[in-house]
Amino acid sequence: MLVTIEQTRTNSPLDDFVNSMAENQLTFYASDLLQERGCDSIIEIELAVRRATEICNSMHLPLRENFKSVFRSRNGEVVQDWRLSPMAYMLMILNADPHHELVARMQVELVRRALNI
């Protein structure tokens, strides 16, 4: 007889609270840019998200407060997406392909706001 015992992992109430607080800040989906025609494919989004996570890693910013991989249904199939904090969404925009007019406009707007012009 083969028996498999899986160890269940439980979080402490404090861990649950911290995770809940972090998830409350994840107000955007990476695929929002795809729906707004700022990217042609999920592959472009994946690249922009990867670059944004590399920035956060380089700056020692906690990923769980800015990114969460999720799976969503799109056109009858399950696809990967990411929930993002506002900062992570802006970093993704800054790292998206500027050949798309929407992305280029958003990049310019972010710079203008940063420079107060």
Secondary structure, DSSP 8 states (H G I E B T S, - for coil): ------------HHHHHHHHHHHHT--EETHHHHHTTS-SSHHHHHHHHHHHHHHHHHTT--GGGTEEEEEEEETTEEEEEEEE-HHHHHHHHHTS-TTSHHHHHHHHHHHHHHHT-
